[in-house]
């Protein structure tokens, strides 16, 4: 009888341990699905960007790469079930951020897709042919609890970014930063009433800028209390080098296949 009692106690303890182990280590995980570089040998790299955000039980895709086949292949290699994605937010209309969304929608027609209202008519015509009815984004809105779109930030072209309000601060995902990364950070801080950014990750569109231009932007971002930067996609090698020098431990690399759980 006593032996059976101890066995029940041990089994209950093991069951509780297994349940705890199944919980995510962090409230937020960002998976880089598509990028110019690869963090894993088995992941394809190409000009474009896509990231999958898993936050407090919700999954939101941000951008969808240039080549649908590579985008879907990388999703599969990352172990992502397309049906698990609730929302897809497309930063701007350029094809290296938008192309994959149409084939993904074919695999998950219950997914809500968010295009800027000023996307070209061809983007909406392509959606219409597959029965997709994108939400036409103008102003800032809540995607799911704790995740927001900035709405239209004017630039050439205009963009929207993704804001995640974590317990440790704001995480900001950018597609290309065509409006300028400083303008985008300023917009986010104003919208959310914050004076800092815990993590900035995504394309910074500095690949054609010189060192002086990049250093001026870095100085401004530091003034705006950006703590950590992970440049991706169109940021450029020189910018990555200068950001690493300036931010030190507050710098990290992107690349298709990366899983990022911000500290």
Protein Blocks (a to p, Z undefined) as FASTA:
>chain_A
ZZmmmmmmmmmmmmmmmmmmmpcfbfbdcddfbdfbdfbfklccdedddddddeehiacd
ehjbjblmlmmmmmmmnopafklpmbdcdfblcfklmmmmmmmmmmmmmbccdddfkbcf
klmmmmmmnopacdddfbdcdfbghiacebjadddddddddddddfkbccdddfklmnop
klmmmmmmmmnopabdfbacdjehlmlbcfklmmmmmmmmmmnopabdcdehjnojklmm
mmmmmnmmmpccedehiacddZZ
